[in-house]
Amino acid sequence: MSVLLSGADPRLLPEPVLARFVAAATARGGRVAVVVGAGSDPEPFEGIAARLNSAGPVEVEALPLAPGAPLALPDDPARLGGLVVTDVDAATLLAALGERLAPLARTIRGGLAYLGLGAGSRLAARHAIVSGSLSDGRRIADEASGPGELVLADGLALVGTTIETDTDAHQRLERAVTAVITSPAAYALALDESVTLLVDPVSGSHEALGAGIVQWLHCDGGDVRIRRTRAVTLTPAPTGDAPAAAAGDPAPSPGPTGGPTGVDPSAPASGKASSCP
């Protein structure tokens, strides 16, 4: 699996997750780029680089993200073995990628190992949660989730399901609920910060790894239905992939009757929506 979507905190990434990412990156040459905020404390990058280097022989470089400047990706992203997108400002990253968003997504689907942390995970979705902690002036997440109203935008479309992260640490479940009510994203997946989702972007098969809760949301006929599952703890397996928990939706965006694995339209409704996409 080449796409790993984590709740947020890189310190909580399980060793088997790092091992899988590094194994996929080294198979493509071992060059890993890490997107970080420009001018930010170097400690987060150094911590990620150290953990990646401890998991295998990779060459790690920083890609600073600065407002108003293009992201300094290689001219040919296929030359990278892996890409890590940390919990940067999502709007700034989308602007920095510009027209390179779609080609980068194709490269990831072609095998470039991708590890998203926080915003990096949310941007993997087709309908990506960018920022915001309010909906019509009503609080739907803590203030650290961004000022103003909820903003969604076109993301990498590696998965059809909208992704929410830090659900436990930043009280963002209601933001995920709002996203499936007010946008074309009829499905959402909310990850605790200690959970990482491993996704095959071609088949849609997946595993949820870590020590937290995964919440599957489905907007269906005016109801928002939520099903909770626990992630599983893995023992180290640096080579190969463990069997997927189940087959997911292979299409970039689920249809009105289909959805991500684990979403049960018959599950008890947890809330009411005035309308659903």
N, C-alpha and C positions, 0 to 999 in steps of 0.2 A: 504494500500500500504506500502511495507516495504523498498523500495529503493527511496531515495531522493537525487537528484543531483543538487548541487548549483553552481552558477557562481563562487563564491570565498569567498566573505567577510562575515564571520559569523555574523558581526554586522548588516548586511542587511537582515538576515533571518526573514521572517514574523513570528509573533507569532503562527499563525495556523500551519505553517510547523513544528515548534518546538513541538507544542502540539501533532501533529500526530506522530512524531518520538518517543516522550516520551511515548505516549499511547501504541505504538507497543512494545517498550522496556520493559515497566512495565508489559505487558501481558506475557513476558517471564522471569520475575523475577526482572527486573529493574537494572541489572548490565550493565553499559555502559563503553566501552573502547574508548579512544580518542588517535589516532596516531598523535604524534607531533615530530618535529625535536629535536634530542638530543642536549642538551646544549643551546637550544633556550630560549629566554625570556619567563618566565613562564606566563606572562600576557595573551597571546592568549589562553592558556589552561584554565587559571582561568576564563577568560571571557566566554568561551564556557561552562565550568562546571557550572558557575553561571546561565547562561541562561537556561541550561537544568534543573537545580535544581528548577528554578522558574516555570518551566512548569510542574513539577510533581515529585513524590518521586523516584528518581533514585540515584544509587551509581555510581559515576563517577571516573574513574582512568585513568592515563596517561600511554601510551605505547610509550616510547621514541624510535625514529628511529635513529640508529647510523650506519654509513658506515661500511660494513664488518661484521656486527653482525646480527643474526637472530632476527626477531621481536618477542617479548615476549608475544605472544598470549597464552591464556590458552590451555592446552593439548587438551581439548575438547571445540572448539569455540562455540558449541551449548549451553554451559552453560552461554554464554553472552546473554543479552537482546538486546543490540544494539552496533554498531560499528560506530565511526566517524573517517573518514580519512581526515585530514586537508590538506592544500596546501603544502605538503612536496615535497621533491625531488622524482619524480616518479621512476627514475631508481634505486635509493637506496631502495625504498620500494619494487619494484619487486624483487630485489636481496635478500632482507631480508625475503620475503615470500617464495621464491624458490618453492619447490614442494608442499607447502601448499596452493598455489594460487587456484588450482582447488577445493580442499576440502572446502576452505573458501567460494568459489562461491556457492558450493552446499548448505552450511549452510545458506547463505543469501537467496537463492531461497527457502529454507525450512522455512523461516520466520524470520531470524535474521534481525532486523531493521538496515538499512545501510544509513548513511548520508555522502555524499562525498562533499568536499569543494575544488574547484579548481582541483588540481591533483587527489584528491579522486574521483571526478566526471569523469575525463577523463579516469581513470583506470577501470571504470565500463564497458567500451566498450570491444568488442571482439578485435578490432584493435584500440589500445589505443595510443593517442598522448602522448609521454613521454617528449620530450623537443625539443628545436631547434627554431631558428628564421630566418634560411636561407634555400633556396632551390637553388641548383646550384650556390651558392654565392649571390643570390638575396634575399633582405630582405622581409620576409613574416610576421613578427611580431616584436614587439619591443624587445630590447636587454634583458629586464627582463624575456622574455619567454625562455631563455636558449641560451648558446653559440652554434655556429656551425650549422650543417645541421639538418633538421627535422628528428626526430627519432620516429618511431612507433614500438610497441611491442604487444605481446599477453597480453590482460588484463583479467579482471574477467569474461568477456562475459555475464554480466547481461543483457546487451542490445546489439543488433546487430549493431546499429547505432554508428558510431564514434562520440564522444562528444568533443566539444571545449568549453572552458570557458573564462571568462574575455574578451569577444569579444570586448566590448566597451572600457574597461580600458586599454587594451594592444594591440589593433589593430590586433586581431588574426583572423579576417574573412578570410584573404588570406591564413593563415596557414591551416584553415579548407578546403578551396578550394584545396590547394595543396595535402592535405591528401586524398581527394577522387579522385584526378587525378593520384597520384603516388602509391597508395596502393590498396589492395583488398577491401578497405572500399568504396563502391560505394555510401554510404549514410553518411551524417554527420549532426550533430545538433549543432549549435553555440548559446551559452547562454550568455547574458549580465551578469555582476557580481551580479545584483540584482534579478536574476531569479532563481527559483528552479523548477526542473522537478520532479514530483512524478510519479513513474513508478511501475506497477505491473510486476515483472519479469516473471511471469507465463503466464498471458494473454497478456502482452504488453500494456495494457491500461495506459493512462497517463493524467496528468494535468500539465500545465505550470503556476506557481504562482509567483507573484511579480510585479515589476513596470517597467520591461525592455522589450527588444525585443528578440524573439526567431527566429532564421533563419534556415530553413530546406534546406539542400543541397542534390542534386541528380546528379550524374554523369551519363549521358544518351547519348549514341551515339556520344561522342565527345564533348557534351555540358555540362557545369555545370549549373544547374538550381537552383535558389534560391527563396524561398518563405518566406516572413516575416510575423510573427504574433505577437501580443502583449500578454504578460502574463496577467493573471487575478488576481485581488486583492481579497483575501478571508477575510471574517469575521471569527472570531475565531470559530473553531469547534473541540474541543479536543477529541471527540469520534466519531468513524465511519469515513467513507470516502465519500466525495462528489462525485457525478457521474463523471466518466471520460469524458474528452472532446470528445474522440472517441476511437475506438479500434485501437491499434497499431499492429505491427508485432510480433506474439508470438514466432517466431523462434529466436535462438541466433544470426543468421546472415541472413539479408534479401536476397532473391534470385534476379535474374536479372530483374524480372518483378514486384517484390514486394518491399515494403519499409516501413519506418515508417509513421505513420499517419501524415498528414499535408504536406507531400511531394507530389507535384502535377507535374508529368512528363510533363504536357502540359503547365506549367507556362513559361513565357518568359525567354529565356536564358539570364543569367547575365554575362557569360564569355565563352570563348572557351578553350577547352582542346585538346592537341595534341592526347591524347588517354585516355580512361577510362577503369577501370578494367572490 
